[in-house]
Amino acid sequence: MDGGVALRIGELAVLAGVTTRAIRHYHRIGLLPEPERASNGYRCYEMRDAVLLLRVRRLIELGLNLDEVSDALAESDGRELREILTDLDADLAVEQDRVAARRKRIAVLLANADELNSSAEKDAVLAQLKDVTGAEHPGLARERLAADLVEVSVDPVAVPKVWETYRRLLADAGVADSMLSAAARFEELVGLDPGDPAVEALAAEAEGLGGAVLAMPPAEVRELPGDPIAADRLLQAVTTGMDPAQARCMTLMFDRWREQSS
């Protein structure tokens, strides 16, 4: 001990504005060194421990994860910290742009709230799809849901491009026939075990439709994993409540299509 007043873990937690559970976790992962213990077994902290803990809290508040905090504290001359903070600032700038884009989309939706999910372009595509599949096709309800998701998720400027591409695909007899065949087999998966060979077989067959599928969504949907409008989130929304075998097949299809685009 260096002398001076020793702090118990609860007192240190109050001083640093964290929980005792957090302090114990930092000890377990090596972020904070274990202090000396008194004869009764209690940890005894000194002000240097408080200073270190306050630095940890500050770095976490800046947005660093625990691994980055550890790296920053290990680099005594501060060069690692500057590098981490520079990267963090760049990430925050990107996130700020994404938030601004989302707010712009929301503003457009609010301005046209009475017309949500009822654009003429979407209705025309769904009507064209019904002509191709037949009015009783069980997949039409799912296609309407996917269309609604596109309308409220994608930048309104890009939405007409999606529907224009979809119309061209449906107008191509070869592509339309392939899509119709895959859709019919997709409905046959209902009730099957997700591990049934038919699931893998259909996903493999649908790989040939990858070019057509990938041409539909704009770049912002395909290339921003982690963003709320990314393809993963759309896929998750579409497969929610879907038959398990169909959901697995849809996921396998998207995985194969993404491999084609990479």
N, C-alpha and C positions, 0 to 999 in steps of 0.2 A: 504493500500500500504506500501511496505517496504522502500520506498524511492528509489532514483536512477532513471535512465531513463526508462520510460515506452515505450513499443513497440506496434505499431499497428499490426493488424493481417497480413497485407501484409509484413511488415518488419520482423515479426517472420517467415513467410513462406520463405522469402528469406534467412534468417539466417540459418534455419534448412534444406533448400533444399527440401521443400515440397510445395504443393499448398494450397491456402487458403480454397479451397473446402475440401481437406483432413482434415485440422484442424477443420473445422466446423463439419465434419463427426465424428471426434474423440470426439468432445464435445457431439454430439447427443448420442453416444453410451456409454458415461461415461468414455472413455479412458483418456481424458484430462479434468481436472476440469475447469469449467467456471471461468474466471478471473473477477476481479472487472471492472466496467465500468466507464468511465468518464462522466461528466455532459452532454455531447452531445450524450451519448449512445454507443460510441465506446468501444470495449474491450481494456483493457490496460494490456499488458503482461509484465512480469519481466523476468530476466535471469533464474530464477528457472523454469519458464514455458518453456523457450528455452531448458534447460538441459533435462527436462522430454520429450519434443518433440523429441530431438535428440536421446534419449534412445529408444523411440518408433520406430523411423525410423531405427535405427541400428538393433533392434530385427526383424523388418519386412524384412530387407535386408538379415538377417540370415535365413529367410524362415519360421518364425513363423506366424501363422494366428493371427487375431486380438484378438480372445478369449485367445490364448496362451500368447500373449503380455500382456493382462490384468492380467492373472494369474501370470506371471513373475514379473510384476511391483508391484503386491499386496503383494508378498512375500519378505519382507525386508531383510531376512538373505541370500537370494540367493539360498536356497536349491531347491525351485521350478524351478528356472531358470536353474540350473544345470541339473535337471531331464528332463526338456523340451529339452534342448540342446543335451543331451545324446540321447533322443529318435529321435530328428531331425537328428543327425549324423548317427544313425542306418538306418533311412529311406533313407538318401542320399546314404549310402553304397549300399543298395538294388537297388536303382535307378541307381547307377553307374554300377552295375552288369547287369541290364537290358539293359542299353545303350550299354555296351560292347557286349552283346549277339546280339543286333540288328545290331551293326556295323559288327559283324562277319557274320551275315546272308547276309547283304548288300554286303560285300566283296565277298562272294560266288556267289551271283547273278551277280555282276559286272564281275566276272571272267568267267561267263557262260552267258553273256548277250544275245548272239545270240540264246541260247537255252531256253530262258524264255518261260514259258507256253507250252512247247512242250516235256516234259519228257516222256520217253517210258512207265514208270509205269502209269502215268496219262492217257495216250492215251489208254493203255490196259484196264484200269478200265472203261473208258468211252465207249469203244467198247463192253465190257462185259455188261455194263448197257444198251446199245442200243439193245443188243440181248434179254435182259430180258423185256424191256419196248416196244420195237418196234421202228423202225427208225423215225416214225412220232409222237412220244409222245411229247406233248407240253412242258413237264417239262425238256427235255434234255438240252435246252439252259441254263436254270437256273442251272442245275447240272454242266454244263461246267464252268459257272461263279464261282460256289462254288469251283470247282476243281482248277481253276486258283488262287483263293484267298488262298487256302491251300498252293499251291506251293510257293507263294511269301510271305506268312505270317508266316509259321511255320518253325522252325529250319530245314534246309535241311537234317540234320541227321535223323530227326524224320519223314520226309515226306514218305519215303518208307514203314514205319510201318503203316502209315495211309492207303496207297493203298493196302497193304497186308491184313489188316483187312477188308477193303471194299470188296476185291475180295472174301474173305471167306464168308462174309455175302451174297453176290450175289450168291455164289455157294450153299448156304443153301436154298433148295426149299421152306421150310416153311417161312423163313424170307423174301425171295425174293417175295413170293406171298403176304405176308402181306404188304410189302413196295409198291408193285405194286397196291394193292387195295387202300391203303391210298393215293398214288399218283393220282389215277384216281378220287377219291373223292375230292382231293385237287383242281384239275382242275375245278371241278363242282362249286367251291366256287366263281369263277370269276363273278363279277357283283352283288353278294349278298351284303346285308347290313352287315357291320362288326359285328353287334349285332345279326345276324341271329342265331337261335339255331343250325343250321348245323355246324357253326364254332366251337362252344363249343363241340358238339358231336364228331366231327372228332379229335379235340385235345385230348379228353378223350380216344377215341379209340386208338389213336397213342401212348398213354402212355405205352402200351404193347411193343412198339418198343424201349423204353428207354434204356434198357440194351444194345441192339445192337448199337444204336446211340452213347451212351456214351463210348462204347469200341473203337470207331473210332479215335477221336482226342487224341493226346498225352497229358500227364498230364499238360504240360505248357499251353495248350490252355484252359483246364478245370479249372485250379486252380489259375489263376492270373487275377482276375477281375481288370479292370483299365489299364492293360497293352494293348498296341495296338494290340497284337495278341490274346487277350482273346476272348472267345466265344461271348460275347456281341457285340464286334466290328465286328466279322464275321457275326453274325446274322443281325446287322444293315446294313452291306454292301449287304448281300443277299436279304434283304427285301426292299432295296431302289428301288423305281419304281414299286414294286409289287402291284398287286390288293389289295385294302385295306382289304378286307375280308381274303384273303390269308395271308397277312402280319400279321394280328391279330392272325390267326390260328397258323402260324409258331411261333410267340412269345409265345402263350399259350403252344405249344408243348415244347419249350425249357424250359419254367418255370416248367412244370411238370417233365421233364427229370432231371432238376437240383435238384428238390425236392427229386427225387429218389436217387440221388447220395450223398445227404447231410445226 
